[in-house]
Amino acid sequence: MHQRGRPARILLVEDSVADAKLVQLALEESGSTSEVLRAEDGADAMARLDAIAAGDIAPPDLVVLDI
């Protein structure tokens, strides 16, 4: 759950570098201070989710998938 006072964490699953940069730019232009963690494909996303389940990295507040 998102906590007040800290930037939201977003897990972006996006294989296109250009599209990932576009999402980041849109967030910045909107004034967002969100932390974006990018996974390049489904396998990378699953590895990150495994790391989250293991407690190695903090869970995201939002997952955005390019499908």
N, C-alpha and C positions, 0 to 999 in steps of 0.2 A: 504494500500500500504506500502511496506517495505521502511523504511527510512534509508538512508546511515548512517553508524556510530553506529547503534544499532543492536544487535543480532536479527535474525529473530525469530518470534514466530510460533511454530508448534503445532497444535492440532492433537495429535495422538489418533485415535480411535482403540484400541487394547485390546482384552479381555485376552490375554496371557501375564502374567508377564514376562516370559522368552523372548518372542518376543519383548516386549516393551523395555526390557533391551538391547537386541541385537540392536535395532534401536538406542538407546541412545549411546551405545558403538561405533557403526559405525559413528555416528555424531562426537563423541569426537575424534576418531582416524583420522577423516578427517580434524580435526582442527576447526570444527564448534563450535561456541559459542552460537548456537541456544538455545532458551528457549523452552522446550518441556512440554506441558500441556497434560496429558493423561486422556482420557475418557475410562472407562472400557467396555462400551457397548453403543448401540444406544440411550438408554434412558438417560444415563449419558452425551453423546454427545449433545443431544437435550437440556438438562438442561444447559449445558455450553453455547450453542448457544443462549439460552434464556437470560442468564446472559450477554452475549456479546451485544445482542440487547437492553437490558436494560441499558447498559453502566456501568455495575458493574465490568466487566473485559475487558481488551484490546482485540481487534479482532486478530485472528491469520493471519499470512502471508501465511500459507500453512496448509491445512487439509489433513492428511494421514489416509485413511480408510482401515481397514482389512475386506474385504468382501468375 
